[in-house]
Amino acid sequence: MAIAISLHLLAAVLWVGGMFFAYIVLRPVAATLLEPPVRLTLWAQVFKRFFPWVWMAIIILLTSGLWMVFAHFGGFSAVGIHVHTMIALAAVMIVIFAHAYYGPYRHLHAAIATENWPAGGAKLNQIRKLIGVNLILGLVIVVIASAGRYFS
């Protein structure tokens, strides 16, 4: 259980913390200092390095979370509503990330390759919005994970 919860927490911190840094810290600085060609290329390279970590975090979160539910807590019928809520919100986060990855992120690369900066900017804006939603959901899950059992 100690290994599963440790991996689970580390994966969540990596994903949510990475989104927080990108959205709250890097985005405003890049938007004010960099022209579109450099800004879009920067973001494409940032995502190229960050998104594999997100995929790894998703695998670890799903594996460790389901392992804890079934091996330690006795299945879904034995866990509280806060665990069900975390899993439901996590599923939404995964779908949003997959959409960002397979949609706007791929189109961002195509726009950069053809130097279509307005189209690239539009795709980056879509990714920004999706990351913003996922950041909020991730922070809500962190609160539920830490305090959810005390709300009943």
C-alpha positions, 0 to 999 in steps of 0.5 A: 500500500505504501508503494502504491500511494507514494506512486499515486501521489507522485504522479498526481503532483507531477501532472497537476504541478506541471499544469500549474507551472505551465498555466500560472507561471510560464504562460503569462511570461511567454505571452508578454516576452515572445513573438508568436513564432518563438512562443509557439515553438517554445510551447510545442517543445515544452509540451513535447517534453511534458506530455510523455510525463502526463501519459506516464502519470495517467498510467501510474494513477490508474494502476495504483488507484485501481490497485488500492481500491481492489487490493486494499479497500475491498472494491468500489462498494467498500470505498466512500463517495469521495473515491468515486468522485475522484475517479470520475473527475480523473476520467474527465481529466484523462479524456480532456488530456487525450483530446488536447494531445490528439487534437490541438497539440497535433495541429499546433505542430502542423501549423508550426511546420508550415509557419501558419502562426495564426492557426498555431496561436488558435491551437495553442489557445485551445490547449490553454483552455483545456489545461485550465479546465484540467488544472481546476479539476486536478486541484479539486481532486487534490482537495477531495483526496486529502479531505474527502473522507472528512466531509461525510 
